[in-house]
Amino acid sequence: MGSEKSILLGGEMQKIPESVAWNDILIPESQWFVVDEIQCRNSLTFAFENGHEIKNKARGLMYNNREKFTHKKMTELLNEVVGKYTQNLPSQVQLKLPKLKKVGDNKNQKSKIELEKLLLDLTENKNGVEIGGPSPLNHHEELIIYKNATTIDNVIFSSDTVWSKHDSQEYRYYENKVGEVIINDGTDITDVESNSYDFLFASHTLEHIANPLKALKEWLRVTKDDGHLILILPEKSLCFDHKRDVSSFDTILSQYDKNVGEDDLSTLPEILEKHDLTMDLPAGNLEQFKKRSMDNYNNRCLHHYVYNEKLLKEMCSYLNSEFVYTITKGIDIWFIIQKKVPVIKVPKIKLPKLKKVNIEGALV
């Protein structure tokens, strides 16, 4: 890997203790690598103090590994290593069996292909904007968006958040691709003109917003007519919201009508009661979590509301947008809507019926 993008830890191979020997798994003669504890501690301290630098290097290492360790290259290397030991073994008789059809997962496979094709159609050679982010690059679907879009700008409420830090106005979302960082609140994107982007992407962002209808309305504003919002929200059963009920549309509409700001904490009592801290270790204990939550305007960590497909469709209908597609993949609820082109109705003008007039002397 090299030390430029990696932290290499020293240590030595030592024989395993007798207590961990396991029949047919770990034989008593096995050895394992014992890391140098002092160096490990110093490396962890460095990583903690230089998190953003480590994150950028890790991203670069990921790109390199993706090129070096492809399935094809690893297969070739394995054949090269193993080949010299197996070349004298008797060859197996090849039997040609009928191809078996996979049963039971065709629907999920089809849905996955549909999502990938749809994302490619909506983003290829298009200009987009991401609210929040950046999204993890180990997810294949997000990579389709990042890789195929012409440019993606980034709207984020602060240059220094829990999830990212922007030391410049450049949004480096993919290898050799740079967009602009726009410091605006997601509910009030004042620095972006209307109808600016072909698509808008927001991954695990809407649940952090206290006035989601206001945010969606603003996101549609900056999207071109017939453009799309590509949203990902958490499936509550797989995250720390699993004890909470899905939020009601009436509650969300009431917040919109009252024009609440992002400092609103009206859902905090429910969150403190039902938030599963065992699934949110960075939040700490209840007192630490409560303290962080009271400062939510500055950190935006709270999940104000809990969503499902039905609620999202109600919100889509209220905003007079067209529902396009949804699928739940693990913890991700993908939800895609299209901005409708406003139809201007021209009133019909009813003209009086003309009477036929005979003019004397006229030729007929």
Secondary structure, DSSP 8 states (H G I E B T S, - for coil): --SSS-----EEEEE--GGG-BTTTB-TT-EEEEE-HHHHHHHHHHHHHTHHHHHHHHHHHHHHHHHHT-HHHHHHHHHHHHHHHHTTS--------------S-HHHHHHHHHHHHHHHHHHTT-EEEEES----TT-HHHHHHHHHSSEEEEEES-SB-SS-B-SSSEEEEETTEEEEEEE-BTTB-TTS-TT-EEEEEEES-GGG-SSHHHHHHHHHHHEEEEEEEEEEEE-GGGSTTTTS----HHHHHHHHHTT--TT--TTHHHHHHH--GGG-GGG-SHHHHHHHHHTHHHH---------HHHHHHHHHHTT-EEEEEEEETTEEEEEEE---------------------TT---
